[in-house]
């Protein structure tokens, strides 16, 4: 599921990666992106940070190429924003954009994920 890019300059030279404008974010694309456990884990992690987070900072059990795929799905769905800062790809949650388009959705999903993660965590000895 892909979406069209915003009207602003995008591409490697601008440091901005293509993403849908707020009005172009589709609920089915967001739900598809959030349905994968790895992507949901990335979003929950981003929700804890106010600043941008480097791609390599995420502790997920996938290869680097698979992680790149997950970031692309999230970006194209309108869930995250990616910006190149030097040689790093920085990620941030499009919380305000998603809240404007689908009020309460992202907060509910992240809260539900955290509650599920807390109840399924294996206790340490």
C-alpha positions as CSV (number, residue, x, y, z in Angstrom):
1,X,0.0,0.0,0.0
2,X,1.6,3.2,-1.1
3,X,0.4,6.8,-1.0
4,X,1.3,9.8,-3.0
5,X,4.0,12.2,-1.8
6,X,3.6,15.7,-0.4
7,X,4.1,18.7,-2.6
8,X,7.3,19.7,-0.8
9,X,10.6,18.8,-2.3
10,X,11.5,15.3,-1.6
11,X,14.3,13.0,-2.5
12,X,17.9,12.3,-1.5
13,X,19.1,15.8,-2.3
14,X,16.5,17.5,0.0
15,X,17.0,15.1,2.9
16,X,13.2,14.5,3.0
17,X,11.7,11.2,2.1
18,X,8.3,11.0,0.3
19,X,5.2,10.8,2.5
20,X,1.5,11.4,2.1
21,X,0.1,14.8,3.0
22,X,-2.2,14.8,6.0
23,X,-5.4,14.8,3.9
24,X,-4.0,11.8,1.9
25,X,-3.4,9.5,4.9
26,X,-5.8,6.6,4.5
27,X,-7.1,4.6,7.5
28,X,-6.6,1.3,5.8
29,X,-3.0,2.1,5.1
30,X,-2.3,3.1,8.7
31,X,-4.0,0.0,10.1
32,X,-2.1,-2.2,7.7
33,X,1.2,-0.6,8.8
34,X,0.3,-1.0,12.4
35,X,-0.8,-4.6,12.0
36,X,2.8,-5.9,11.9
37,X,4.3,-6.6,15.4
38,X,7.7,-5.2,14.4
39,X,6.2,-2.0,13.0
40,X,4.0,-1.7,16.0
41,X,7.0,-2.0,18.3
42,X,8.8,0.7,16.3
43,X,5.8,3.0,16.6
44,X,5.5,2.4,20.4
45,X,9.2,3.1,20.7
46,X,8.9,6.4,18.7
47,X,5.9,7.4,20.9
48,X,8.2,7.4,23.9
49,X,10.6,10.0,22.3
50,X,9.9,13.6,21.6
51,X,13.0,13.9,19.4
52,X,14.0,12.2,16.1
53,X,15.4,8.7,16.5
54,X,18.1,7.1,14.3
55,X,17.2,3.9,12.5
56,X,20.0,2.0,14.2
57,X,18.6,2.8,17.7
58,X,15.7,0.3,17.4
59,X,16.1,-3.1,19.1
60,X,14.1,-5.3,16.8
61,X,14.8,-8.9,15.8
62,X,15.1,-8.4,12.0
63,X,17.8,-7.8,9.5
64,X,18.8,-4.3,8.5
65,X,17.2,-4.7,5.0
66,X,13.9,-5.9,6.6
67,X,14.0,-3.0,9.1
68,X,14.4,-0.6,6.1
69,X,11.3,-2.2,4.6
70,X,9.3,-1.7,7.8
71,X,10.3,2.0,8.0
72,X,9.2,2.4,4.4
73,X,5.8,0.9,5.0
74,X,5.3,3.1,8.0
75,X,6.4,6.2,6.1
76,X,4.3,5.5,3.1
77,X,1.3,5.0,5.3
78,X,1.8,8.4,6.9
79,X,2.7,7.0,10.4
80,X,6.3,8.3,10.5
81,X,8.4,11.0,9.0
82,X,12.0,10.2,7.8
83,X,14.6,12.9,7.3
84,X,18.3,12.4,6.4
85,X,20.6,14.2,8.8
86,X,24.2,13.8,7.4
87,X,24.6,10.0,7.0
88,X,21.8,9.1,9.3
89,X,18.1,8.5,8.6
90,X,16.1,10.0,11.4
91,X,12.6,9.0,12.3
92,X,9.7,10.7,14.1
93,X,6.1,9.8,14.7
94,X,3.6,12.0,12.8
95,X,1.5,12.1,15.9
96,X,-0.1,15.5,15.3
97,X,-0.9,14.6,11.7
98,X,-2.5,11.3,12.6
99,X,-4.4,12.9,15.5
100,X,-5.8,15.5,13.1
101,X,-6.9,12.8,10.6
102,X,-8.0,10.0,13.0
103,X,-8.4,11.5,16.6
104,X,-7.4,9.1,19.3
105,X,-6.3,6.2,17.0
106,X,-2.6,6.3,17.5
107,X,-2.8,6.8,21.3
108,X,-5.2,3.9,21.6
109,X,-3.1,1.6,19.5
110,X,0.1,2.5,21.5
111,X,-1.7,2.1,24.8
112,X,-3.1,-1.2,23.7
113,X,0.3,-2.4,22.6
114,X,1.9,-1.5,25.9
115,X,-0.8,-3.2,27.9
116,X,-0.5,-6.4,25.8
117,X,3.3,-6.3,26.0
118,X,3.2,-5.9,29.8
119,X,0.8,-8.9,30.3
120,X,2.8,-11.2,27.9
121,X,6.3,-10.3,29.3
122,X,8.1,-13.3,30.7
123,X,9.1,-12.6,34.3
124,X,12.8,-12.7,35.1
125,X,14.1,-15.2,37.7
